[in-house]
Amino acid sequence: MVDEFLNQDEIDALLSGGNDSSSGGSLSQDALSVLSEVAGIVASAAGNVIGMLAGRDVSAEPSEQLEIPQSEMPGRIDGGKVFAYSMVLNGLDSAPARLLTSEKGALALADLMMGGDAKELPAEANDLYLSAAQEGLSQLIGSALTSLSGLLGGARLSGDSSSSNLEDVSTWVPFSSESGDIPIWVGKIDLKVEGVEPFSLDIVMPVSNALNLVAKIKEATAPEPEAAPEPAPSQTRSPQPQPVKASSPASSAAPAAMPPRPQAPPVDVKPVEFAQLGGSEFAGSPGNIDLIVDIPVRITVELGRTRKTIGEVLALGPGSVVELNKMAGEPVDVLVNGKLIARGEVVVIDESFGIRVTEVVSKAERIRSMGV
C-alpha cells in the first residue's frame, strides 16, 4: 500500500496520458503555459530592442518550448559554435539562466548594432563582434527582466554576474557545473529582421529553477481571497409607536425663545501682496552659500558636439575629420560639473590654452544650475 499522495504535477502528468512532448513530466501543462508567457515577454523585448538598435522592422515570436536533458542541447544549435550569454537572476534565488544563439546569429546581431546590414559578415567572430553581440543581448535581457518584474508583482529582477562566450558545441553544455542529464527548460524565439537571414534565440534554465519561477508568478498573480460577507443583521421587532397625547392649552403656547448665539469676532481681510519679480540677482541664492564657497568643482570647456553611429566611430582613423555643431568663431561653452555657467573665446597663455570669458549667466542661475 502506498502511503504517499500524488502531487499536482504528477496528477497532471497522469491526466495527460504520458503524451506530453515536453517529456519527463516535471513541467506540467499548467507550468508550460506560464513559461510560455515568460517566453513571450522575452520575445517582445527582443523585437523592441533589436528593432531600435537596427532601425528596422523586427518580428520575434516564441516558436516552441520543451524539457530535455541538457546533454541534448548542443544538437539543437545551428552550426558548430554557440554564443552563450550567461547570468544569474538576482531576485529569483540566484537562478542560473542562459540566452543562446548560433555564431551566425551573434554576428548578425553585432553587425546590426554597429550600423551594418548583416549581409557581409566575417567568417569568424572576433573580439569586436563578440563585444557588440554581448551588449545587444545585455540590453535585451534588461528590458525583458523589467517587464517580467511586473508579472512578479513588482519584484526586482536583474541579471548579475553576466558574461558571454563563443563555445564549440561538441564539448559544451549550458550548465557545466551540473551533470549532463539534468532536465532543462528551453524556450525558442524565432527572429526575423528586415533584410537579414532569420536566426533564433533560446532561453535556457534548469527545470528546478523554472518551476520556482512559475510558483512565484502564480503567487503574484493569484486573485486575493474575497472577504467573507458580513452576517445579516438579526430581525428585531421595531418598537411600536407610542400614542400621542393631546396637548393642553398651556403646552400649545409658543415655545420659549432660544438664547441668542454669540457673534463670531470680525475677520480682518485684506488683499494679498506678492513680492516684486526681479530684484537682486542674489534673490535665488540660499542664505548659507558661504558654507560651500570653498568646495572645489570641475570646470570643462566644450568646443562643440556631434552625433555619429557606432559604425562611423569605428571607421575613424588618423586624418579623419569630425565636424562639430558649432560654427567657426562661435564662443565655446564653460561648464561646471556639466552645467553651463559662461561662454568665452579660446586664447593661448604661454604654451597652454585658456578661455577669455565673454558672457556669464546670472549668479542666481549659476547657483541653481549647480544644484546648490
C-alpha positions in Angstrom: 0.0 0.0 0.0 1.3 3.4 -0.9 1.3 5.9 1.9 2.2 9.0 -0.1 -0.2 11.2 -2.0 0.3 12.3 -5.6 1.3 15.9 -6.0 -0.5 18.2 -8.6 2.3 17.8 -11.2 2.1 14.0 -11.0 -1.7 14.2 -11.3 -1.3 16.5 -14.4 1.2 14.1 -15.9 -1.2 11.1 -15.4 -4.1 13.1 -16.9 -2.0 14.0 -20.0 -1.6 10.3 -20.7 2.1 10.4 -21.0 1.9 12.0 -24.4 3.4 15.4 -23.4 6.1 16.1 -25.9 8.0 18.1 -23.3 8.8 14.7 -21.7 9.7 13.9 -18.1 6.5 15.2 -16.5 8.5 17.7 -14.4 6.9 20.6 -16.2 3.1 20.2 -16.3 0.9 21.7 -19.0 0.0 24.4 -16.5 3.7 25.3 -15.8 4.4 25.3 -19.6 1.6 27.7 -20.1 3.1 30.1 -17.5 6.6 29.7 -19.1 5.1 30.4 -22.5 4.1 33.8 -21.2 7.7 34.3 -20.0 9.0 33.4 -23.4 6.5 35.9 -24.9 7.9 38.7 -22.7 11.5 37.9 -23.8 10.4 37.8 -27.5 8.6 41.2 -27.1 11.8 42.7 -25.6 13.9 41.2 -28.4 11.7 42.7 -31.0 11.7 46.1 -29.4 15.4 46.3 -28.6 16.8 44.8 -31.8 14.4 46.9 -33.8 15.6 50.0 -32.1 19.3 49.2 -32.4 19.0 48.1 -36.1 16.4 50.7 -37.1 14.5 48.0 -38.9 11.2 46.1 -38.6 11.7 43.0 -36.4 9.4 40.0 -35.9 10.1 38.0 -32.7 7.8 35.1 -31.9 8.1 32.2 -29.4 8.1 29.0 -31.6 8.4 26.1 -29.1 9.3 25.2 -25.6 10.3 21.9 -24.2 12.0 20.0 -21.4 15.1 18.0 -22.3 18.3 16.8 -20.7 21.0 19.4 -21.1 23.2 16.9 -23.0 20.8 17.2 -25.9 21.0 21.0 -26.2 24.1 21.1 -28.4 22.3 19.2 -31.1 19.7 22.0 -31.3 22.3 24.7 -32.2 22.8 25.5 -35.9 26.5 25.4 -36.9 29.5 24.2 -34.9 29.6 27.0 -32.4 27.1 28.6 -29.9 27.2 32.1 -28.5 26.1 31.8 -24.8 25.2 34.8 -22.7 25.3 33.6 -19.1 23.8 35.3 -16.0 22.4 34.7 -12.5 18.9 36.1 -11.8 19.1 38.2 -8.7 15.6 38.2 -7.2 14.9 34.6 -8.2 17.1 32.8 -5.7 20.2 33.4 -7.9 18.8 31.1 -10.6 21.3 30.4 -13.4 20.0 31.2 -16.9 21.4 31.3 -20.4 20.4 33.1 -23.7 21.8 31.3 -26.6 22.2 31.9 -30.3 24.3 30.4 -33.1 27.6 32.1 -34.1 25.9 33.4 -37.3 23.1 34.9 -35.2 25.6 36.6 -32.9 27.5 38.0 -36.0 24.3 39.3 -37.5 23.2 41.0 -34.2 26.6 42.5 -33.7 26.8 43.9 -37.3 23.3 45.5 -36.9 24.4 47.1 -33.7 27.5 48.6 -35.4 25.4 50.2 -38.2 25.9 47.4 -40.7 23.3 45.5 -42.8 24.3 42.0 -41.6 25.0 40.9 -45.2 28.8 40.8 -45.4 29.8 39.1 -42.1 33.3 37.9 -41.2 34.0 34.2 -41.4 34.6 34.1 -37.7 33.6 36.3 -34.8 36.4 38.5 -33.4 36.5 40.3 -30.1 34.8 43.4 -31.5 31.8 41.5 -32.8 31.6 39.4 -29.7 31.6 42.5 -27.5 28.9 44.1 -29.6 26.7 41.0 -29.5 27.1 40.8 -25.7 26.0 44.4 -25.4 22.9 43.8 -27.6 21.9 40.7 -25.5 22.5 42.6 -22.3 20.1 45.4 -23.3 17.6 42.7 -24.4 17.8 40.9 -21.1 17.5 44.2 -19.1 14.3 45.1 -21.0 12.9 41.6 -20.5 13.6 41.4 -16.8 11.9 44.8 -16.3 8.8 43.5 -18.0 9.0 40.2 -16.1 9.1 42.0 -12.7 5.6 43.3 -13.5 4.5 39.7 -13.8 6.1 39.0 -10.4 4.1 41.8 -8.6 6.8 44.4 -8.9 9.7 42.2 -7.5 13.0 43.5 -8.7 14.9 41.2 -11.1 18.4 41.7 -12.5 20.9 39.6 -14.5 24.0 39.6 -12.3 27.4 38.1 -13.0 26.8 38.2 -16.7 29.3 37.0 -19.2 29.4 35.7 -22.8 31.5 33.1 -24.6 31.7 31.5 -28.1 31.7 27.8 -27.4 32.3 24.7 -29.5 29.1 22.7 -29.3 31.0 19.4 -29.3 32.3 20.0 -25.8 29.7 22.3 -24.4 26.6 22.1 -22.2 24.6 25.1 -20.9 25.4 24.4 -17.2 28.8 22.9 -17.0 28.7 22.6 -13.2 25.7 20.2 -13.5 25.5 16.6 -14.8 24.6 16.1 -18.4 21.2 14.5 -17.6 19.7 17.3 -15.5 16.4 18.5 -17.1 16.4 22.0 -18.6 13.6 24.2 -19.9 14.2 25.6 -23.4 12.1 28.4 -24.9 12.9 29.1 -28.5 12.3 32.5 -30.1 12.4 33.0 -33.9 13.8 36.3 -35.0 13.1 37.9 -38.4 14.9 41.2 -39.1 14.0 43.1 -42.2 16.6 42.3 -44.9 18.5 39.7 -42.7 18.5 35.9 -42.8 16.4 34.7 -39.9 18.0 33.4 -36.7 16.8 32.3 -33.3 17.4 32.8 -29.6 17.0 30.1 -26.9 16.2 30.9 -23.3 17.5 28.1 -21.1 17.0 27.4 -17.4 17.2 24.3 -15.2 13.8 22.9 -14.7 14.0 23.2 -10.9 14.6 27.0 -11.2 11.9 27.2 -13.9 9.4 25.6 -11.5 10.4 28.1 -8.8 9.8 31.0 -11.3 6.3 29.5 -12.2 5.4 29.3 -8.5 6.4 32.9 -7.8 4.4 34.1 -10.8 1.4 32.2 -9.7 1.7 33.6 -6.2 2.0 37.1 -7.5 -0.9 36.8 -9.9 -3.3 34.8 -7.7 -6.5 36.7 -7.0 -6.9 37.9 -3.5 -9.5 35.9 -1.5 -12.8 37.6 -1.2 -13.7 38.9 2.2 -16.4 36.9 4.0 -19.7 38.6 3.8 -20.9 40.2 7.0 -23.7 38.4 8.7 -27.1 39.8 8.0 -28.4 41.8 10.9 -30.9 39.8 13.1 -34.5 40.6 12.6 -35.6 42.7 15.6 -39.1 43.8 16.3 -39.4 47.5 15.7 -40.7 49.4 18.6 -44.4 50.3 18.5 -45.1 54.0 18.2 -46.3 55.5 21.4 -49.7 57.2 21.3 -49.6 60.9 21.2 -51.3 62.7 23.9 -53.5 65.6 23.1 -51.8 68.8 24.0 -53.2 71.0 26.6 -53.8 74.7 26.0 -50.7 75.5 28.1 -48.5 73.3 26.1 -49.8 74.6 22.8 -48.4 78.0 23.6 -45.4 79.4 21.6 -42.1 77.8 22.6 -39.7 79.7 24.8 -37.3 81.9 22.8 -33.8 80.4 22.2 -30.9 82.3 23.8 -29.0 84.4 21.2 -26.0 82.8 19.6 -22.6 84.5 20.3 -21.4 86.5 17.3 -18.1 85.4 15.7 -15.3 88.0 16.0 -14.8 90.1 12.9 -12.1 88.7 10.5 -9.5 91.2 9.2 -9.5 90.6 5.4 -7.2 92.4 3.0 -5.8 91.8 -0.5 -2.7 89.5 -0.8 0.6 91.3 -1.7 3.1 89.4 -3.8 6.8 90.3 -3.9 8.0 92.1 -7.0 9.7 89.9 -9.6 13.3 90.5 -10.5 15.3 92.5 -7.9 18.7 91.5 -6.8 20.5 88.7 -8.6 21.1 87.0 -5.3 17.3 86.5 -4.8 17.6 82.8 -5.7 20.7 82.0 -3.7 20.4 80.3 -0.3 21.4 82.1 2.8 24.1 79.6 3.7 26.0 79.9 0.4 29.1 80.9 2.3 29.4 77.4 3.7 30.2 75.9 0.3 32.2 78.5 -1.5 35.5 76.7 -0.8 34.3 73.3 -2.3 36.4 72.5 -5.5 34.4 71.8 -8.7 35.5 70.6 -12.1 35.5 73.1 -15.0 35.2 71.9 -18.5 35.4 73.8 -21.8 33.3 72.3 -24.6 34.2 73.2 -28.2 31.2 71.5 -29.6 29.3 68.2 -30.1 28.1 65.9 -32.8 26.3 62.5 -33.1 27.6 59.5 -35.1 26.7 55.9 -35.4 28.8 53.2 -34.0 29.9 52.2 -37.5 31.1 55.8 -38.2 33.0 55.9 -34.9 34.7 52.5 -35.7 35.7 53.9 -39.1 37.6 56.8 -37.5 41.4 56.9 -38.0 44.3 59.2 -38.2 43.4 62.1 -40.5 39.7 61.7 -40.0 37.8 65.0 -39.6 34.8 65.2 -37.2 32.5 68.1 -37.9 31.0 69.7 -34.8 27.7 71.5 -34.3 29.4 75.0 -33.8 30.4 77.5 -36.4 33.9 78.8 -36.6 34.3 81.9 -34.3 31.4 81.0 -32.1 32.1 81.2 -28.3 32.8 77.9 -26.5 30.8 76.8 -23.5 32.3 76.8 -20.0 30.7 74.1 -17.8 30.9 73.5 -14.1 30.2 69.9 -13.2 28.4 69.6 -16.5 26.3 72.8 -16.0 26.6 75.8 -18.3 27.8 78.9 -16.5 29.6 81.0 -19.1 30.8 81.3 -22.7 34.1 82.6 -24.0 36.8 82.6 -26.6 39.9 80.4 -26.7 43.2 82.1 -26.0 46.8 81.0 -25.7 48.6 81.6 -22.4 52.3 80.9 -22.7 52.1 77.3 -24.1 48.7 76.4 -22.7 45.2 77.1 -23.9 42.9 79.3 -21.9 39.4 80.9 -22.1 38.6 84.6 -22.1 35.0 84.8 -20.7 32.8 86.9 -22.9 29.4 86.0 -21.4 28.3 84.9 -18.0 24.9 83.7 -16.9 23.4 85.4 -13.8 24.7 84.4 -10.4 21.3 83.1 -9.3 21.1 80.9 -12.5 24.6 79.6 -11.9 23.7 78.6 -8.3 20.5 76.9 -9.5 22.3 75.1 -12.3 24.9 73.7 -9.9 22.0 72.3 -7.7 23.0 74.3 -4.6 
